[in-house]
């Protein structure tokens, strides 16, 4: 009798990460009943330093590094990430096998004080852990008091309900996946707040050359999401941006045409540049670079050069 293969899936231990990984695990198990899929929780630096502002960390890898180390060591067979947590440059020996179909990529407001960002009183306190979100909120409402907030999503929601903040900004996808969409006060229009590169999608990371695992997970890949996010990454790479800069992008494909919207801002939102480009969906890197060139022509280099 053939022995059942056990495939180990790495995940952060937060409620959201486990929810996302369980979703992927369920789909894999349903598709491959002859195998057994188990989740291994791995604690990351980002999970340990919950109160440290993200801008003080060395890079986005604080949420993925330990998972990638385990993957390279063979302790897990694949890792599930929120795509926006990944660095532009993956460690040697690893690759992204799957980009899932994107959930709603917008940011949202959660507040008990007003029905929208526009209706919040002057001086109202807004919590966010993202420089990108903070800059765009300040650009739209410079009269608001935007401060840093860390902690898991349930912790942040409690800080709103207890009155520590008048509102917080979160990713719509996170609340939807957790079944907490009823907590959303307002979906922020993208002309107010563009999302982070890759926001709303999940990534499955594997070892290069592990064709068996790549084939096993391939049905989960959503090519339009992958192409759109590849353009967003190319834009970010072209500008040399990272977690310490206020850069945002969102791509979507309509009838084979890739539309890419991008933003660069000073941290205080005082100077904010936006531009859009279109191109072939089969050439996402070219579309991303084109958008980067357009924003540099508008003065993005001066903005990015002033951010330390």
N, C-alpha and C positions, 0 to 999 in steps of 0.2 A: 504494500500500500504506500502510495506517494505521500511523503511528509508535507504537511501544510507549511508554506513559507511564512515566516513572521517578518513583517516590514515595519520598521520603527520610524515614526514621524516626529520630528522635533518641533517644539512650540514653546514660546514664552508662557509663563504661568498666570498672566493676568486673565481676568474674566473674558475680556474681548478676544485676546489671542486664542484662548482655549475654545471659545465659541466658534471662531473662524476655522481653527484647525479641526474641530469636531465636524464641522460642515464638510470640509474637504475629505476627512476620513470616512464619513458616511457615504459620500459619493463613490469613493474608491472601493469601499467594501461592497457596495451594491453592484458595482461594475465588475469586481473581481472576487466573487464569493469563495474561490478556491484558495485565496490568500487570507492571512490574518493581519490586520493593521492595528498597531498600538501607538499611543501617544506618549512621548517622553517629555516631561516638563524640564526646561532648562532656564535657570535664572540668569538674566543679563545685568550688566552694569546699570543700564537705564532703569531696571526694576528696583535695584538696590538703593539708588539715590533718587528717591521719589520727590524730594523737596528741592533738589537742585535745579535751577532754571536750565532749560535745554540749551540756551545760548552759551552756557559755560562749559558744556561738554566738548570733548575734542572732536567729535564728528557724529554723523548719523549712525555709525556702526555700533554705538552703545546699546542699541536694541537688537542687534543681530550677530555681533562678533562671536559670542559664546556658542550660538547655534552653528555658525560656520566652522568654528574650531571642532565641534562635535561631529559635524558632517565630514570634514576632512579626515578626522581620526577614525571614521567608520563606526562611530557610536550610534549614529542615526543614518537612515537611508535617504531621507529628504527632509527639508525644513519648509515650514509655511510662514510667510511674512506678510505684513501689510506692505504693499509695494513701496509706499512713500518712505518707509524706514530704511530702504536699501541705499547704499552708496552707489555712485556712478561707476566706480571701479570695483568689481568683485575680486575676492582673493583668487590667486592663481589656483586652478584645479576645480573651480566651481562655475556653474552656469545656471541661468534661469530656464527651466524646462517649460514652465507654464505661466501665463498671465491670465488670470480668471476674467470672466465677463465682469465689467465694471458695475459696481453698485452706484447709486447716486453720488456724484463726486462733489456736490456742493458743501459748503460750510453752513452751519445753522446757529441760530441764537436760541439759548434756553434762558428764560427769564420769568420771574413771577411779578415783575414790576411794570411791564409794558407788553404790548402785543407785537411790537416790531422794534428794530434798531432805531428807526426814525422817531418812534414815540418815546424813547427813553429820555428822562429829564436831563438837562445839562448837568455835568458833574457826576452822572451815574457811573458806578464802577463796573468795568468789564474785565473778566479774567480770560486769559489765553496763554498757552505755553509756546506759541508760535510767533516769531518775528514777522513772518509773512502776514499772518492774520492781523497782528497788532498794527502794522504799518497801514494796511488797507482800511481798517476800522478808523484809525486816526485821520486818514485822508478824507473819509466820508463824514466822520463826526469828530472834529478836533476838540470839541468841548467835552468829550467823555474822558473818564479817568481809566485808562487801559493799563492793567497790571498783570504780572506773571502769576500763573496758577499751575501747580503740578498735582500729581496723584492720579489714581485710576479714575475712570469715568464716573463710577458711583460716588467716589470721594468728591469729585468736582460738582456733581449734581447736588450733593448735600451742602456744599458751600454756597450754592445759590438758594436752596430752600431755607437755610439757616440765616440768610441775610448777609453773609460775608461778602458776597458780590451781588450786584443788581442783575447781572447777566453773565453768561459765559459763551464762548464760541467753541464749537466742536464740529467734527466731521459727521455729516448726515449718515454716511455708511456705517459708522460705529454704532450709533444709536439704533439704526434699522436692524443691524445684525443681532444686536442684543435684545431686540423686541421692545425697545423703549422709544419708538418713534412718537408715542403720545406725549413724550416730554418736550418735543420740539415746539418752540414758539414761532419761529420764522425760518424758512429756507432762504438764505441770503442770495439775492440775485448775483450772477457772475459779473455783472457790470459794477458791483460793489466789492465783491470778494472772490477773486480767482483762487482755485484750489492749489494745493501742493502737487508737484510732479508725481504722477502715479496714484493720487488719492482716489480711494474707492475700489481699487483692484487688489487682489491677493497675488502673491508670487510663490511659486514652488521652486526651490533651489535644490540642485542635485550636484553630484560629482560629475565632472567631465568624463565622458567615456562610459558612463553607466547606462548603456543602451537599454537594459532590461527595465530599469526604473523609469527612464524617459518614455519608453513605450507604454508603460503601465499608466502613467499620468497624462499622456498626450491628449486624451479626449477632453480634458478639462480646459485646454487652451482655447482662448477666444481671440482669434487673429485681429479683428478690428480694434479691440482694446489694446492688444500688443503693439500694433502699428501706431496707434494714437499716442501711446505712452512712450514709444521709441522716439517719436518726434519731440515730445516734451523733454525727454532726457537729452536729446541732441541740442536742444535750445539751452538747457541748463549747462551742459558741457561747454558749449560755445562761449557762454558768458563767464565760465569759470566759477559758477555759484555753488553754494553748499548750505549747510544748516545755519550759518552765521549771516546769511544775506536774505534780503526781502525780494525773492524772485518767485513768481508763480506762473503756471501755464496750464492750459487745458486744450486737448485736441479731441476732435470728433470727426467721424467719417460719414459723409452723406453722398450716396451714389458714386462711390469710388473717389470722391474728392476729400482730401484731408484738410480740415480747417483748424488752424492753430492760433490761439489767443495767448498773449504773454504780457507779463507785468514785471517791472523793476521799480523799486522804491527806496528812498532813504528810510531808515528805521522809524523816524517820527512821522512818516507819511507826508512830509512837507513837499517833497518832490516825487511825483509818481508818473511813470511813463507806461503807456500801453500801446500795443500794436497787434494787428492780425495779418495772417498770410494764408494762402491756399496753395495746395499742390497735390501731386498724385499720392494716393495712399500707399503705393508700392515704393515710395522714396521718402520715408519718414525722416531720415537723417538730413536730407537736403532741405526739407520743409523746416525742420528745427533750426538749421544753420541760417536759413533765409530770414527767419524771424529774429534770430540773434543779430544779424547784420542790420536789420531794420531798426532795432532798438538801440544799437550802438550809434547809428546815424542820428538818432534822436537825442543822444547824450547819456546812454546807459553807462558808458565807461567812467564818466565823471562821478556818477552816483556810486557805482561799485568801488571805485578807487577811494572814496571817502569813508567806506565801511571797514572797520578794523575788528 
